[in-house]
Amino acid sequence: MLATLYGRARDSMSADPILGDRTAEELVERIDYDFGRFRMHRGWTTGVAARARQLDAWAAEFLGRDPAVTVLHLGCGLDSRVFRLDPPSGVRWYDVDYPDVVAVRRRLYPEREGYRMIGTSVTDVRWLERIPADRPALVVAEGLLMYLSEDGIENLFRGIVDRFPSGQLMFDATSRLGVRLQRFNRPLRVIGATFTWALDDPRLLERWDRRIRLVDELPVLDLPGVERMPAGDRMLIRAMRLVPAFRRVGRLLRYEFSRPR
């Protein structure tokens, strides 16, 4: 949560930001925490910002088609996505995270029309009963699912697909190789987080439930904005693109779901 917040803030402080999340920059100034512990290099910051911008773009595309939707922003942390996208007042937006995280959000973020926060574990799907089920749903989970169990994720997505008439699921995922490589990720080591779920085949979700269909698969190595990484990182990316296993280490995925006609 704090690592990605700092990454977005560092991007905003740069001369040529990718995401330009001024709210993240302001929160880092307000929160009493030694963010310097992360020793975050520019390549990592660029990756965080590029990932967020792509998910924002997909979400904006969905919202642009129909403003009468419900948004479930899962594992929201301190992300300002609802304020970056500034959806129409008719959109129902729910930021969902653990109760202690939501308590911090309530102190840092203002209220806005159509916006609610729910403090719960996202995998305790009883919280879905608190959401009206009369609209299409957009589900965004950034930097979340790799920390959950596969059974918990499958149960969560089945619950969402059962609850809403149609919608989209969008999230980032890492492969088994990515899980093995996490020991080289300093921000993860600092916060003591561990990847547990790996997704090698994005069509796994289609096998979980036939109502789910993969519509987009974007390797993080190909995200718009990675060309702004330092020269050494760009050289490494070019080499990794040539090896299929490395090319699939991290991906952004988008799915559609709907009830059978």
C-alpha positions as CSV (number, residue, x, y, z in Angstrom):
1,M,0.0,0.0,0.0
2,L,2.6,2.5,1.0
3,A,5.1,1.4,-1.5
4,T,2.8,1.9,-4.5
5,L,1.6,5.2,-3.0
6,Y,5.2,6.3,-2.9
7,G,5.8,5.1,-6.4
8,R,2.9,7.2,-7.7
9,A,4.1,10.2,-5.7
10,R,7.6,9.9,-7.1
11,D,6.2,9.8,-10.6
12,S,4.1,12.9,-9.9
13,M,7.3,14.7,-8.6
14,S,9.2,13.9,-11.8
15,A,9.6,16.4,-14.6
16,D,7.6,14.3,-17.1
17,P,5.1,12.2,-15.1
18,I,3.3,9.2,-16.6
19,L,0.3,9.2,-14.2
20,G,0.6,12.6,-12.6
21,D,-1.2,11.6,-9.4
22,R,-0.8,14.8,-7.4
23,T,-3.0,13.4,-4.6
24,A,-0.4,10.7,-4.0
25,E,2.3,13.3,-3.8
26,E,0.2,15.3,-1.2
27,L,-0.5,12.2,0.9
28,V,3.2,11.3,1.1
29,E,3.8,14.7,2.5
30,R,1.0,14.3,5.0
31,I,1.7,10.8,6.2
32,D,4.3,10.3,9.0
33,Y,6.4,7.5,7.5
34,D,9.9,7.2,6.4
35,F,9.3,6.5,2.7
36,G,13.0,6.7,2.0
37,R,13.2,3.1,3.4
38,F,12.0,1.9,0.0
39,R,15.0,3.2,-1.8
40,M,12.9,3.1,-4.9
41,H,14.7,3.4,-8.2
42,R,13.2,5.2,-11.2
43,G,12.5,2.0,-13.1
44,W,10.2,0.7,-10.4
45,T,8.4,4.1,-10.1
46,T,7.9,4.1,-13.8
47,G,6.4,0.6,-13.8
48,V,4.0,1.5,-11.0
49,A,2.8,4.6,-12.8
50,A,2.4,2.9,-16.1
51,R,0.4,0.0,-14.6
52,A,-2.0,2.5,-12.9
53,R,-2.4,4.6,-16.0
54,Q,-3.3,1.6,-18.2
55,L,-5.9,0.3,-15.7
56,D,-7.3,3.9,-15.5
57,A,-7.6,3.9,-19.3
58,W,-9.5,0.6,-19.4
59,A,-11.8,1.8,-16.5
60,A,-12.4,5.1,-18.3
61,E,-13.3,3.3,-21.4
62,F,-15.9,1.2,-19.6
63,L,-17.3,4.2,-17.8
64,G,-17.6,6.1,-21.0
65,R,-19.9,3.5,-22.5
66,D,-22.4,3.6,-19.6
67,P,-22.4,5.9,-16.6
68,A,-25.0,3.9,-14.8
69,V,-22.6,1.3,-13.5
70,T,-21.2,0.0,-10.2
71,V,-17.4,0.1,-9.7
72,L,-15.8,-2.3,-7.2
73,H,-12.2,-1.1,-6.5
74,L,-10.8,-4.1,-4.6
75,G,-7.7,-3.7,-2.4
76,C,-7.8,0.0,-2.9
77,G,-5.2,0.8,-0.4
78,L,-4.6,4.6,-0.5
79,D,-5.1,4.8,-4.2
80,S,-6.9,8.0,-5.4
81,R,-8.4,6.3,-8.6
82,V,-11.9,7.5,-7.9
83,F,-10.6,11.1,-7.8
84,R,-8.3,10.6,-10.8
85,L,-11.1,9.3,-13.0
86,D,-13.7,11.6,-11.5
87,P,-16.7,9.5,-12.6
88,P,-20.2,11.0,-13.2
89,S,-22.3,11.3,-10.1
90,G,-24.6,8.5,-11.3
91,V,-21.8,5.9,-10.9
92,R,-21.8,3.9,-7.7
93,W,-18.2,3.5,-6.7
94,Y,-17.1,1.3,-3.8
95,D,-13.5,1.2,-2.5
96,V,-13.0,-2.1,-0.6
97,D,-10.1,-2.9,1.7
98,Y,-9.4,-4.1,5.2
99,P,-11.1,-2.1,8.0
100,D,-7.8,-0.5,9.2
101,V,-7.0,0.6,5.7
102,V,-10.5,2.1,5.2
103,A,-10.2,3.9,8.6
104,V,-7.0,5.6,7.3
105,R,-8.7,6.5,4.0
106,R,-11.6,8.1,5.8
107,R,-9.1,10.5,7.5
108,L,-7.3,11.3,4.3
109,Y,-9.9,11.5,1.6
110,P,-13.1,13.6,1.3
111,E,-16.5,12.3,0.7
112,R,-18.1,12.6,-2.8
113,E,-21.4,11.8,-4.3
114,G,-21.9,8.2,-5.2
115,Y,-18.7,7.1,-3.4
116,R,-18.6,4.6,-0.5
117,M,-15.9,2.7,1.4
118,I,-16.3,-0.8,2.7
119,G,-13.9,-2.2,5.4
120,T,-13.6,-6.0,5.0
121,S,-11.5,-8.7,3.5
122,V,-12.3,-8.9,-0.2
123,T,-12.4,-12.7,-0.1
124,D,-15.2,-12.7,2.5
125,V,-17.8,-12.4,-0.2
126,R,-20.6,-11.6,2.2
127,W,-19.8,-7.9,1.6
128,L,-21.2,-8.3,-1.9
129,E,-24.7,-8.5,-0.4
130,R,-24.4,-4.9,0.6
131,I,-24.1,-3.8,-3.0
132,P,-27.2,-3.3,-5.2
133,A,-27.1,-5.9,-8.0
134,D,-29.1,-4.0,-10.6
135,R,-26.3,-2.6,-12.7
136,P,-23.3,-3.8,-14.7
137,A,-20.1,-3.9,-12.6
138,L,-16.6,-2.8,-13.2
139,V,-14.1,-4.7,-11.0
140,V,-10.6,-3.3,-10.6
141,A,-7.9,-5.0,-8.6
142,E,-4.5,-3.5,-8.8
143,G,-1.5,-5.0,-7.0
144,L,-3.9,-7.3,-5.0
145,L,-4.5,-10.8,-6.4
146,M,-1.0,-12.1,-6.2
147,Y,-1.2,-11.9,-2.4
148,L,-4.4,-14.0,-2.2
149,S,-5.1,-17.7,-2.5
150,E,-6.3,-19.2,-5.7
151,D,-9.4,-20.6,-3.9
152,G,-10.2,-17.2,-2.5
153,I,-9.9,-15.5,-5.9
154,E,-12.0,-18.1,-7.6
155,N,-14.7,-17.8,-4.9
156,L,-14.6,-14.0,-5.2
157,F,-15.0,-13.9,-8.9
158,R,-17.8,-16.4,-8.9
159,G,-19.5,-14.3,-6.3
160,I,-19.2,-11.2,-8.4
161,V,-20.4,-13.0,-11.6
162,D,-23.3,-14.4,-9.7
163,R,-24.3,-11.1,-8.2
164,F,-24.2,-8.7,-11.2
165,P,-25.8,-9.1,-14.7
166,S,-22.7,-8.2,-16.6
167,G,-19.4,-6.3,-16.4
168,Q,-15.7,-6.4,-16.6
169,L,-12.8,-7.7,-14.4
170,M,-9.5,-6.0,-14.8
171,F,-6.3,-6.7,-12.8
172,D,-2.6,-7.4,-12.9
173,A,-1.2,-10.9,-12.4
174,T,2.3,-12.5,-12.1
175,S,3.5,-15.8,-13.4
176,R,5.1,-18.6,-11.4
177,L,8.5,-17.2,-12.5
178,G,7.4,-13.8,-11.2
179,V,6.7,-15.3,-7.8
180,R,10.1,-16.9,-7.7
181,L,11.7,-13.5,-8.7
182,Q,10.0,-11.5,-6.0
183,R,13.1,-11.8,-3.7
184,F,14.7,-9.2,-6.0
185,N,11.9,-6.7,-5.3
186,R,13.2,-4.4,-2.5
187,P,9.9,-2.6,-1.8
188,L,8.2,-6.0,-1.2
189,R,11.0,-7.0,1.2
190,V,10.7,-3.7,3.1
191,I,6.9,-4.2,3.7
192,G,7.2,-7.9,4.3
193,A,4.8,-8.8,1.6
194,T,4.8,-12.2,-0.3
195,F,3.3,-13.2,-3.6
196,T,1.4,-16.4,-3.3
197,W,-0.8,-16.6,-6.4
198,A,0.6,-17.2,-9.8
199,L,-1.3,-17.1,-13.1
200,D,0.5,-18.7,-16.1
201,D,-2.6,-19.2,-18.2
202,P,-5.0,-16.2,-18.3
203,R,-7.8,-18.5,-19.7
204,L,-7.9,-20.2,-16.3
205,L,-10.8,-17.9,-15.4
206,E,-12.8,-19.1,-18.3
207,R,-12.4,-22.6,-17.0
208,W,-13.6,-21.4,-13.6
209,D,-16.8,-20.0,-15.0
210,R,-18.1,-20.1,-18.6
211,R,-19.6,-16.7,-18.2
212,I,-16.1,-15.1,-18.0
213,R,-14.3,-14.3,-21.3
214,L,-10.7,-13.0,-21.7
215,V,-10.7,-9.9,-23.9
216,D,-7.3,-8.2,-23.3
217,E,-3.8,-9.4,-22.3
218,L,-1.1,-6.8,-22.0
219,P,2.4,-7.7,-20.8
220,V,3.8,-5.2,-18.4
221,L,6.9,-5.0,-20.6
222,D,4.7,-3.5,-23.3
223,L,2.9,-0.9,-21.2
224,P,2.8,2.6,-22.6
225,G,5.4,4.6,-20.6
226,V,8.0,1.9,-20.0
227,E,10.1,3.6,-22.8
228,R,10.8,6.3,-20.2
229,M,12.7,3.9,-17.9
230,P,16.4,4.5,-17.4
231,A,18.6,3.2,-20.2
232,G,19.7,0.1,-18.3
233,D,16.2,-0.9,-17.6
234,R,15.2,-0.4,-21.2
235,M,18.0,-2.7,-22.4
236,L,16.9,-5.3,-19.9
237,I,13.3,-5.1,-21.1
238,R,14.3,-5.5,-24.7
239,A,16.2,-8.7,-23.7
240,M,13.3,-10.0,-21.6
241,R,10.8,-9.5,-24.5
242,L,12.8,-12.1,-26.5
243,V,12.2,-14.9,-23.8
244,P,8.6,-16.0,-23.6
245,A,8.8,-16.9,-19.9
246,F,10.1,-13.5,-19.0
247,R,7.6,-11.8,-21.3
248,R,4.8,-13.4,-19.3
249,V,6.2,-12.6,-15.9
250,G,3.7,-9.7,-15.4
251,R,0.5,-9.0,-17.3
252,L,-2.6,-6.7,-17.2
253,L,-5.7,-8.7,-17.9
254,R,-9.2,-7.7,-18.8
255,Y,-12.3,-10.0,-18.9
256,E,-15.9,-9.6,-19.7
257,F,-18.7,-11.5,-18.0
258,S,-22.4,-11.8,-18.6
259,R,-25.3,-14.1,-17.8
260,P,-26.4,-16.5,-20.5
261,R,-29.2,-15.3,-22.7
